[in-house]
Amino acid sequence: MNFDPIISASPAIQIHLGAAVLSLILGTIMWQRPKGTKSHKLTGRAFMVLMLLTAVTAIFIREINRGQFSFIHIFVIVTFVGVVQSLHAIKQGNVKKHVKHVKGMFFGALFIPGFLSFLPGRRLFAVFFGG
């Protein structure tokens, strides 16, 4: 592995990557832990904050489209909507809907774009595969 592409990256990319990795870790922990507990709620809040940080920093990452937004920026909107929907659902006591929105955000706004970041020509591809 070569971490130079991350070390030489802008602060927005470094913060984005850190927040995304922590979101992935916390999200995975969240699925493994009992639901409705104090620790689940704390982990969930941290997950939401990190997802928002991941989305906000993504707005400032525009390398692959000459300074313009690219197709991957759609996940910024998916994240914002997912956070609002999941919080609204749990405030209403609709656990089933809350779980649906959090899962949607985890897979649709974290896992899918994370996978896309490993495509050839992208920074994480260079880190792991030397491109």
C-alpha positions in Angstrom: 0.0 0.0 0.0 1.1 3.5 -0.8 -0.4 6.2 1.3 1.1 9.1 -0.7 -2.1 9.8 -2.6 -3.9 10.4 0.8 -1.0 12.3 2.4 -0.8 14.6 -0.6 -4.5 15.1 -0.8 -6.4 18.2 0.1 -7.7 18.5 3.7 -11.3 18.0 2.3 -10.3 14.6 0.9 -8.4 13.6 4.1 -11.4 14.6 6.4 -13.8 13.0 4.0 -11.9 9.7 4.0 -11.5 9.7 7.7 -15.2 10.4 8.3 -16.3 7.8 5.8 -14.1 5.1 7.3 -15.3 5.9 10.8 -18.9 5.9 9.5 -18.3 2.5 8.0 -16.9 1.2 11.3 -19.6 2.7 13.5 -22.3 1.6 11.1 -21.0 -2.0 11.3 -20.9 -1.8 15.1 -24.4 -0.4 15.1 -25.8 -3.4 13.2 -24.1 -5.8 15.6 -25.2 -4.2 18.9 -28.6 -4.5 20.5 -31.0 -1.9 19.3 -32.7 0.8 21.4 -30.0 0.8 24.1 -28.1 3.9 25.2 -25.0 2.8 23.4 -27.0 2.2 20.2 -28.4 5.7 20.4 -24.9 7.2 21.1 -23.4 5.2 18.2 -26.2 6.2 16.0 -25.8 9.9 16.7 -22.1 9.7 16.0 -22.8 7.8 12.8 -25.2 10.5 11.7 -22.7 13.3 12.4 -20.0 11.5 10.6 -22.2 10.8 7.6 -23.1 14.5 7.5 -19.4 15.4 7.7 -18.7 12.9 4.9 -21.3 14.5 2.7 -20.3 18.1 3.4 -16.7 17.4 2.7 -17.6 15.7 -0.5 -19.1 18.9 -1.8 -15.5 20.3 -1.8 -14.0 17.3 -3.7 -14.2 18.0 -7.4 -11.1 16.5 -8.9 -12.5 14.0 -11.3 -14.7 16.5 -13.2 -12.5 19.5 -13.7 -13.9 21.5 -10.8 -17.5 20.6 -11.4 -19.7 18.2 -9.5 -19.6 14.6 -10.8 -22.2 11.8 -10.7 -20.9 10.6 -7.3 -22.0 13.8 -5.7 -25.6 12.5 -5.9 -24.7 10.6 -2.8 -24.4 13.9 -0.9 -28.1 14.4 -1.5 -28.8 10.8 -0.6 -27.0 11.3 2.7 -28.8 14.5 3.6 -32.2 13.0 2.8 -31.3 9.8 4.6 -30.3 11.6 7.8 -33.5 13.7 7.8 -35.8 10.7 7.1 -34.2 8.4 9.6 -34.3 11.0 12.4 -37.9 11.9 11.5 -38.9 8.2 11.5 -37.4 7.5 14.9 -38.9 10.7 16.4 -42.3 9.4 15.2 -41.6 6.1 16.8 -41.5 4.3 13.5 -38.6 1.9 14.1 -39.2 -0.1 10.9 -39.0 3.0 8.8 -36.0 4.3 10.8 -34.1 1.0 10.1 -35.0 1.2 6.4 -33.6 4.7 6.1 -30.4 4.0 8.1 -29.8 0.8 6.0 -30.5 2.8 2.8 -28.0 5.4 3.9 -25.4 2.9 5.0 -25.5 1.0 1.7 -26.7 3.7 -0.7 -24.6 6.6 0.6 -21.6 4.9 2.1 -21.0 1.5 0.7 -21.8 2.1 -2.9 -19.7 5.3 -3.3 -17.0 3.7 -1.2 -16.9 0.9 -3.7 -16.8 3.4 -6.6 -13.8 5.1 -5.0 -11.8 1.9 -5.7 -12.2 2.2 -9.5 -9.1 2.7 -11.6 -8.0 6.3 -11.7 -9.4 7.1 -8.3 -7.3 7.9 -5.3 -8.1 4.8 -3.2 -7.3 2.6 -6.2 -3.8 4.2 -6.3 -3.4 3.6 -2.5 -4.3 -0.1 -2.7 -3.3 -1.1 -6.2 -0.7 1.4 -7.2 -2.4 3.2 -10.1 
